């Protein structure tokens, strides 16, 4: 099982967020899909603003947020992450990053696990190849922060996850 997905499930359990029990398959209602899409669009917007500003830490935070929300949708379905390839070719243009993220976010309006998995995969890939960061370390920092329940009371520092 995907470690990040398990952590999202643990987060859901801790904060009593509805999800199927282990081994059960659930269903996302149309309203669940709409809500998840709204969250993804908000995260995408923040990520695009960070890209426009050139702030690597905020870009990384946006990619982790997008991936966390994609995994939350998978957890809410009771599914597992599907292995998909992350296709992004570095061409020196931030437009290619914006396009691939926009496409992946848009595909999630299907509510299908494969599309949420694709968004997760591209976020991991872009964190490593575009931002030059350790995605797993950044995810762990965000996860620990969320599990602490501190919320916005404490500023989150993802700089340890950036490669020099």
C-alpha positions as CSV (number, residue, x, y, z in Angstrom):
1,X,0.0,0.0,0.0
2,X,1.1,3.5,-0.7
3,X,2.6,5.1,2.5
4,X,1.2,8.5,1.7
5,X,-2.3,7.2,1.2
6,X,-2.1,5.3,4.5
7,X,-1.1,8.6,6.2
8,X,-4.1,10.4,4.6
9,X,-6.3,7.6,5.9
10,X,-4.8,8.0,9.4
11,X,-5.5,11.7,9.2
12,X,-9.2,11.0,8.2
13,X,-9.5,8.6,11.2
14,X,-8.0,11.1,13.6
15,X,-10.3,13.9,12.5
16,X,-13.4,11.7,11.9
17,X,-13.5,12.4,8.2
18,X,-15.8,9.8,6.5
19,X,-14.2,7.0,4.6
20,X,-14.9,3.3,4.1
21,X,-13.3,0.9,6.5
22,X,-10.2,-0.9,5.4
23,X,-11.0,-3.3,2.6
24,X,-14.3,-1.8,1.8
25,X,-15.0,0.1,-1.4
26,X,-17.0,3.3,-1.2
27,X,-18.5,5.7,-3.7
28,X,-18.1,9.4,-4.2
29,X,-21.4,11.1,-4.7
30,X,-21.7,13.9,-7.3
31,X,-21.6,16.5,-4.5
32,X,-18.4,14.8,-3.1
33,X,-16.8,15.1,-6.5
34,X,-17.9,18.7,-6.8
35,X,-16.4,19.5,-3.4
36,X,-13.2,17.6,-4.1
37,X,-12.9,19.4,-7.5
38,X,-13.3,22.8,-5.7
39,X,-10.6,21.9,-3.3
40,X,-8.3,20.9,-6.1
41,X,-9.0,24.1,-8.0
42,X,-8.2,26.2,-5.0
43,X,-4.9,24.3,-4.4
44,X,-4.1,24.6,-8.1
45,X,-4.7,28.3,-8.0
46,X,-2.4,28.8,-5.1
47,X,0.2,26.6,-6.8
48,X,0.0,28.7,-10.0
49,X,0.3,31.9,-8.0
50,X,3.5,30.5,-6.4
51,X,4.8,29.5,-9.8
52,X,4.1,33.1,-11.1
53,X,6.0,34.4,-8.1
54,X,8.9,32.0,-8.4
55,X,8.6,30.9,-4.8
56,X,9.9,27.3,-4.7
57,X,8.7,26.7,-1.1
58,X,5.2,27.8,-2.0
59,X,5.3,25.8,-5.2
60,X,6.3,22.7,-3.2
61,X,3.6,23.4,-0.6
62,X,1.0,23.6,-3.4
63,X,2.1,20.4,-5.0
64,X,1.9,18.6,-1.6
65,X,-1.5,20.1,-1.0
66,X,-2.7,18.9,-4.4
67,X,-1.4,15.4,-3.8
68,X,-2.9,15.3,-0.3
69,X,-6.3,16.2,-1.6
70,X,-6.0,13.7,-4.5
71,X,-5.1,11.0,-2.0
72,X,-8.0,12.1,0.2
73,X,-10.4,11.4,-2.7
74,X,-8.9,8.0,-3.2
75,X,-9.2,7.3,0.6
76,X,-12.8,8.4,0.5
77,X,-13.5,5.9,-2.2
78,X,-11.7,3.1,-0.3
79,X,-9.4,2.6,-3.2
80,X,-5.7,2.2,-3.6
81,X,-3.4,4.5,-5.7
82,X,-3.2,3.2,-9.3
83,X,0.3,3.1,-10.8
84,X,0.3,5.7,-13.6
85,X,3.1,7.4,-15.4
86,X,3.8,11.0,-14.9
87,X,4.4,12.6,-18.3
88,X,6.0,16.0,-18.1
89,X,8.9,17.0,-20.2
90,X,11.0,19.8,-18.9
91,X,11.2,22.3,-21.7
92,X,12.3,25.4,-19.7
93,X,8.7,26.8,-19.7
94,X,6.5,27.3,-16.7
95,X,3.6,27.0,-19.1
96,X,4.2,23.3,-19.5
97,X,3.9,22.9,-15.7
98,X,0.7,24.9,-15.7
99,X,-0.7,22.9,-18.6
100,X,0.0,19.5,-17.1
101,X,-1.3,20.4,-13.7
102,X,-4.4,22.0,-15.2
103,X,-5.1,18.8,-17.3
104,X,-4.6,16.5,-14.3
105,X,-6.8,18.6,-12.1
106,X,-9.5,18.8,-14.8
107,X,-9.5,15.0,-15.3
108,X,-10.3,14.6,-11.6
109,X,-13.8,15.9,-12.3
110,X,-14.6,12.3,-13.3
111,X,-14.3,11.2,-9.7
112,X,-12.2,8.2,-10.8
113,X,-9.3,6.8,-8.8
114,X,-7.0,6.6,-11.9
115,X,-7.3,10.4,-12.4
116,X,-6.7,11.2,-8.7
117,X,-3.7,8.9,-8.9
118,X,-2.5,10.7,-12.0
119,X,-2.6,14.0,-10.2
120,X,-0.7,12.5,-7.3
121,X,1.9,11.1,-9.6
122,X,2.5,14.3,-11.5
123,X,2.8,16.3,-8.2
124,X,5.5,13.8,-7.0
125,X,7.3,14.1,-10.4
126,X,7.1,17.9,-10.5
127,X,8.4,18.2,-6.9
128,X,11.4,16.3,-7.9
129,X,12.1,17.5,-11.4
130,X,10.7,21.1,-11.5
131,X,11.2,22.2,-7.8
132,X,14.2,19.9,-7.1
133,X,12.8,18.8,-3.8
134,X,12.4,15.6,-1.8
135,X,8.6,15.1,-2.1
136,X,8.5,12.5,0.6
137,X,10.2,14.7,3.1
138,X,7.8,17.6,2.3
139,X,4.8,15.3,2.6
140,X,6.0,14.1,6.0
141,X,6.4,17.7,7.2
142,X,2.9,18.6,6.1
143,X,1.5,15.4,7.5
144,X,3.1,15.9,10.9
145,X,1.8,19.5,10.9
146,X,-1.7,18.4,10.1
147,X,-1.7,15.6,12.6
148,X,-0.5,18.0,15.4
149,X,-3.8,20.0,15.0
150,X,-1.9,23.3,15.0
151,X,-3.4,24.4,11.7
152,X,-2.5,27.9,10.7
153,X,-1.3,28.9,14.2
154,X,2.2,27.9,13.2
155,X,4.0,28.7,9.9
156,X,5.0,25.6,8.0
157,X,8.6,25.5,6.8
158,X,9.2,23.1,3.8
159,X,12.7,24.4,3.2
160,X,14.4,21.3,4.6
161,X,12.8,19.3,1.7
162,X,14.5,21.5,-0.9
163,X,17.8,20.2,-2.5
164,X,20.5,22.7,-2.6
